């Protein structure tokens, strides 16, 4: 064996087990595994989880909050401020900011899989997109990155972007991105991205219905289009805040349609709580997609970061556990029947959403795991534990420790 984890906890129900790793694969899970191993890790009852999955982030726009602040805190100003800054981004600048954030997410925070949106448009060209593609290759031993071809400024309202969508796929993008609410016609936007995705046989990830009110939503059209095109399980949406404004009967109907289409939802609490409800003068809304209703309706729900320290989200440190912790009180996920459903929202749920194969702590799967400094699976999120060891494809990539010295 290459690695042998002794006495670790894999779920709230399981007793302590050992996990053996050889040639990058989990070869055995059982109690009392014996034999030689190059390294034995004494778990002492700590929780071992599959690698963390950051399913929605923008590396190319990180760490720009101090350059031109979003003073109103609205989505509209965030969009306009960022659009004014993008022409100033150089390749070196994007590379520096993106890698700083990526290292922060990998080293202390244990992210091993990521889906990042990379922008391009006729004004800035492919500068940011190409840097993200370069970073994807450079960091492949530490993290698997999927790159989304993302038209932030719209497609039809930014002439030339339609051609660039095809060029981005030819340059190696892993899937097609979209932002229907930021274009001339949301349905036309959706139709176009399906055309691109079908040509390259790739999945689709949309920034969907990011608003406080549900008067202009296109999620129903998207769900029907997904079913019509046979794209079940291949479409994800981020934000989706506007559906929280729907009456219960209408919301239930749309959730049922989404579940039929097998559309995954990436909830983005850090951003959506910051930008939403800015026009509410009292009883300010939470402006978050209805996580519990979606979950209970059979929709695959994930929790993700979106942005770090930019006009959309002027805070964050790359710790997806803190993002999940934020979602617990905001989405009423702290109850006895709810708390255990949160950890899967940053592990198995997003792994399913982004199509990871061989994921999870099971015999025969890739050995990508994290040893947490907590002995309670149930409390794994709320303990905010140190990620003591990160294993990527059987290799120990990160070791963290926590040392405290007290002088009385």
C-alpha positions in Angstrom: 0.0 0.0 0.0 1.1 3.6 -0.6 -1.2 5.1 2.1 -3.2 3.6 5.0 -5.7 5.7 6.9 -6.4 4.0 10.3 -9.6 4.5 12.3 -11.4 7.2 10.3 -15.1 8.1 10.1 -16.7 8.2 6.7 -20.3 9.1 7.6 -22.5 9.7 10.6 -23.7 6.1 10.6 -20.5 4.3 10.1 -18.2 2.8 12.6 -14.4 3.6 12.4 -12.7 2.0 9.4 -9.3 1.8 7.7 -8.8 3.0 4.1 -6.0 1.6 1.9 -4.6 3.4 -1.1 -2.4 2.0 -3.9 -1.5 3.5 -7.3 -3.8 6.4 -6.8 -6.9 4.3 -6.1 -8.8 3.3 -3.0 -8.2 -0.5 -2.8 -9.8 -1.5 0.4 -12.2 -0.1 3.1 -12.5 -2.3 6.2 -11.8 -2.5 9.9 -8.3 -3.7 10.9 -6.5 -3.7 7.6 -3.0 -5.1 8.0 0.0 -5.1 5.8 2.9 -2.8 4.9 2.3 0.8 3.8 4.7 3.6 2.8 2.8 5.9 5.1 0.3 5.1 7.9 -2.0 8.0 9.0 -3.6 7.5 12.4 -7.0 9.0 12.1 -8.0 8.5 15.7 -11.7 8.8 14.9 -11.4 11.9 12.7 -13.6 12.4 9.7 -12.3 11.5 6.2 -14.3 13.1 3.3 -13.9 13.1 -0.5 -12.2 16.0 -2.0 -13.9 19.4 -1.8 -15.6 20.6 -5.0 -15.8 24.4 -5.8 -18.5 24.3 -8.4 -18.9 28.0 -9.3 -16.1 30.6 -9.1 -14.6 33.4 -11.2 -10.8 33.3 -10.8 -10.2 35.9 -13.4 -12.2 38.6 -11.5 -10.8 37.9 -8.0 -9.1 40.5 -5.8 -10.1 43.7 -7.5 -12.5 45.1 -4.9 -10.0 47.9 -3.9 -9.5 49.1 -7.5 -13.0 50.6 -8.0 -15.5 49.8 -5.2 -19.1 49.0 -5.7 -20.5 51.7 -3.4 -24.2 50.9 -3.7 -23.7 47.2 -3.3 -26.1 46.5 -6.2 -25.7 43.9 -9.0 -26.1 46.7 -11.5 -23.1 48.7 -10.1 -21.1 45.4 -9.7 -21.6 44.7 -13.4 -20.8 48.3 -14.6 -17.7 48.6 -12.3 -16.3 45.3 -13.4 -17.0 46.0 -17.1 -15.0 49.3 -16.7 -12.1 47.5 -15.1 -11.8 44.6 -17.4 -10.0 46.5 -20.2 -7.2 47.3 -17.7 -6.5 43.7 -16.9 -3.2 42.4 -18.3 -2.2 38.8 -18.6 0.2 39.2 -15.8 -2.4 40.8 -13.6 -5.0 38.1 -14.2 -2.4 35.3 -13.6 -1.2 36.8 -10.4 -4.7 37.3 -8.9 -6.1 34.0 -10.0 -3.1 31.9 -8.8 -3.1 33.7 -5.4 -6.7 32.7 -4.9 -6.2 29.2 -6.2 -3.3 28.6 -3.8 -5.4 29.8 -0.9 -8.2 27.4 -1.9 -5.9 24.5 -2.4 -3.4 24.7 0.5 -5.2 25.6 3.7 -8.7 25.0 2.4 -8.5 21.6 0.6 -10.3 22.2 -2.7 -9.4 19.5 -5.2 -12.0 20.0 -7.9 -13.2 23.3 -9.4 -15.4 24.7 -12.1 -14.4 28.3 -13.0 -16.0 30.7 -15.4 -13.6 32.5 -17.7 -14.8 35.6 -19.5 -14.2 37.1 -22.9 -15.8 39.7 -25.1 -14.9 41.7 -28.2 -13.4 44.5 -26.1 -11.1 42.6 -23.9 -10.6 39.6 -26.2 -9.4 36.3 -24.7 -6.8 37.6 -22.3 -8.4 36.3 -19.2 -9.7 33.1 -20.7 -6.2 32.2 -22.0 -4.6 32.8 -18.6 -7.2 30.5 -16.9 -6.5 27.8 -19.4 -2.8 28.1 -18.7 -3.4 27.9 -14.9 -5.6 24.8 -15.4 -2.6 23.0 -16.8 -0.1 24.3 -14.4 -2.0 23.2 -11.3 -3.3 19.9 -12.5 -1.3 17.9 -10.0 -3.1 19.7 -7.2 -6.6 20.4 -8.6 -8.8 19.4 -11.5 -10.3 22.5 -13.1 -13.1 22.7 -15.6 -13.2 26.0 -17.5 -16.5 27.5 -18.6 -16.7 29.7 -21.7 -18.5 32.6 -20.1 -20.0 35.6 -22.0 -20.5 38.0 -19.1 -21.5 41.0 -21.3 -24.1 39.0 -23.2 -24.0 37.4 -26.6 -26.4 39.2 -28.9 -26.0 42.6 -27.3 -22.2 42.4 -27.7 -21.7 41.8 -31.4 -18.9 39.4 -32.1 -19.4 37.4 -28.9 -21.3 34.6 -30.8 -18.2 33.9 -32.9 -16.0 34.0 -29.8 -18.1 31.3 -28.1 -17.1 28.9 -30.8 -13.5 30.1 -30.7 -13.4 29.5 -26.9 -14.5 25.9 -27.4 -11.9 25.4 -30.0 -9.3 26.8 -27.5 -10.2 24.1 -25.1 -13.1 25.3 -22.9 -14.7 22.3 -21.1 -18.2 23.5 -21.3 -20.5 26.4 -22.4 -21.5 29.2 -20.1 -24.4 31.6 -20.3 -26.1 34.6 -18.7 -29.6 34.9 -20.1 -30.7 37.8 -17.9 -27.9 40.0 -19.3 -28.8 39.9 -23.0 -31.4 41.2 -25.4 -33.6 38.2 -25.1 -33.1 35.5 -22.5 -34.7 32.7 -24.6 -32.6 33.5 -27.7 -29.5 33.4 -25.5 -30.5 30.0 -24.1 -31.2 28.7 -27.6 -27.8 29.8 -28.8 -25.8 28.2 -26.0 -27.6 24.9 -26.6 -26.5 25.1 -30.2 -22.9 25.5 -29.2 -23.0 22.9 -26.5 -24.6 20.3 -28.9 -22.0 20.9 -31.5 -19.1 20.1 -29.1 -21.1 17.6 -27.0 -20.4 19.4 -23.7 -22.4 20.5 -20.7 -24.0 23.9 -20.0 -23.6 26.1 -16.9 -25.8 29.3 -16.7 -25.9 32.3 -14.5 -29.7 32.1 -14.2 -32.4 34.6 -13.0 -30.2 36.6 -10.7 -32.7 39.1 -9.4 -34.9 39.9 -6.4 -38.2 39.6 -8.3 -39.6 36.8 -10.5 -41.2 39.0 -13.2 -38.6 38.1 -15.9 -37.4 34.6 -15.1 -36.4 32.2 -17.9 -35.8 29.0 -15.8 -39.1 27.4 -17.0 -38.0 27.9 -20.6 -34.6 26.5 -19.8 -36.0 23.4 -18.1 -38.3 22.6 -21.0 -35.4 23.2 -23.4 -33.2 20.8 -21.4 -35.9 18.1 -21.6 -36.5 18.8 -25.3 -32.8 18.5 -26.2 -32.3 15.4 -24.1 -29.8 17.3 -21.9 -31.0 15.8 -18.6 -28.3 16.0 -16.0 -26.0 18.2 -18.2 -27.3 21.6 -17.2 -26.3 23.6 -14.1 -27.5 27.0 -12.9 -25.9 29.5 -10.5 -27.7 32.1 -8.4 -31.4 31.4 -9.4 -32.4 33.9 -6.7 -35.6 35.2 -8.4 -37.6 32.0 -8.0 -37.7 32.7 -4.2 -40.2 35.5 -5.1 -42.7 33.0 -6.6 -45.9 32.0 -4.9 -45.6 28.5 -3.4 -47.8 26.7 -5.9 -45.8 28.3 -8.9 -42.5 27.5 -7.2 -43.4 23.9 -6.6 -44.4 23.5 -10.3 -41.1 24.9 -11.5 -39.1 22.9 -9.0 -40.8 19.7 -10.3 -39.9 20.7 -13.8 -36.3 21.3 -12.8 -36.1 17.9 -11.1 -37.5 16.2 -14.3 -34.8 18.0 -16.3 -32.2 17.0 -13.7 -30.9 20.6 -13.5 -28.3 21.2 -10.7 -28.3 24.5 -8.7 -25.3 26.2 -7.4 -26.4 28.4 -4.4 -24.0 31.3 -3.9 -24.8 32.8 -0.5 -21.9 35.1 -0.1 -22.6 37.0 -3.3 -26.4 36.9 -3.3 -26.8 38.0 0.3 -24.5 40.9 -0.4 -26.1 42.1 -3.6 -29.8 41.2 -3.1 -32.6 43.1 -1.5 -30.9 46.5 -1.9 -34.2 48.2 -2.8 -36.1 46.7 0.2 -36.7 49.4 2.8 -37.9 47.0 5.5 -38.2 43.3 6.1 -35.3 42.9 3.7 -35.4 39.6 1.8 -32.7 36.9 2.1 -32.4 36.9 -1.7 -31.0 33.4 -1.8 -32.3 30.5 -4.0 -34.7 28.4 -1.9 -32.2 25.7 -1.0 -34.5 23.6 1.2 -37.4 23.7 -1.2 -35.1 22.7 -4.1 -33.5 19.9 -2.1 -36.8 18.5 -0.9 -38.2 18.7 -4.4 -35.4 16.4 -5.7 -33.1 19.0 -7.2 -29.4 18.5 -6.8 -28.3 21.5 -4.7 -24.7 22.7 -4.3 -23.0 25.5 -2.4 -20.3 27.5 -4.0 -18.2 30.7 -3.6 -18.8 32.7 -6.9 -16.4 35.6 -6.2 -13.7 36.6 -3.8 -13.0 40.3 -3.0 -14.4 42.0 -6.0 -17.4 44.3 -6.8 -19.8 41.3 -6.6 -18.4 39.9 -3.3 -16.1 42.2 -1.3 -14.9 39.5 1.1 -14.0 35.8 1.2 -10.8 33.8 1.8 -11.4 30.7 -0.3 -12.7 28.5 2.5 -15.8 26.8 1.1 -16.6 25.5 4.6 -17.2 29.1 5.7 -19.5 29.6 2.7 -21.4 26.4 3.7 -21.5 27.6 7.3 -23.1 30.9 6.1 -25.8 28.9 4.3 -26.8 27.0 7.4 -28.6 29.9 9.3 -29.6 31.7 6.1 -31.3 28.8 4.6 -32.5 27.2 7.8 -30.3 24.2 7.5 -29.3 23.9 11.1 -32.0 21.5 12.2 -31.4 17.9 13.2 -32.8 16.6 9.8 -31.0 19.2 7.8 -27.4 19.7 9.1 -26.1 16.4 7.7 -27.3 17.4 4.2 -24.9 20.4 4.0 -21.6 18.6 3.7 -22.8 16.8 0.5 -23.5 20.2 -1.0 -19.8 20.9 -1.2 -18.7 17.3 -2.0 -20.9 14.6 -3.6 -23.7 17.0 -4.9 -21.3 19.3 -6.9 -19.3 16.2 -8.0 -22.5 14.9 -9.6 -23.3 18.4 -11.0 -20.0 18.8 -12.8 -19.8 15.1 -13.9 -16.9 13.8 -11.9 -16.1 10.1 -12.5 -14.6 7.9 -9.9 -15.4 10.4 -7.1 -16.1 9.4 -3.5 -14.6 7.2 -0.8 -15.4 3.8 -2.3 -13.2 0.9 -3.3 -12.0 1.4 -6.9 -12.5 5.1 -6.9 -9.7 7.7 -7.2 -8.0 8.4 -3.9 -8.8 12.1 -3.5 -9.7 12.8 0.1 -9.3 15.2 3.0 -8.7 14.3 6.7 -10.6 16.8 8.9 -9.6 17.7 12.4 -13.0 16.8 13.8 -14.4 13.5 15.0 -18.1 14.3 14.3 -19.4 13.9 10.7 -22.6 15.5 11.8 -20.8 18.6 12.9 -18.1 18.6 10.2 -19.2 22.0 8.8 -20.0 23.8 12.0 -16.8 22.8 13.6 -14.9 24.6 10.8 -12.1 22.1 11.2 -8.5 22.3 9.9 -8.0 20.3 6.8 -5.1 18.2 8.2 -4.2 16.3 5.0 -5.2 16.5 1.4 -4.7 13.6 -0.9 -5.1 14.1 -4.7 -5.1 10.9 -6.8 -3.2 9.0 -4.1 -0.6 11.7 -3.5 -0.4 13.7 -0.3 -0.4 17.3 -1.7 -1.1 19.3 1.4 -0.3 18.9 5.1 -1.7 21.4 7.6 -1.3 21.5 11.4 -2.7 23.7 14.1 -0.3 24.6 16.9 -1.4 26.6 20.0 0.9 27.9 22.7 -0.6 29.2 25.9 1.4 31.2 28.5 -0.4 31.6 31.8 
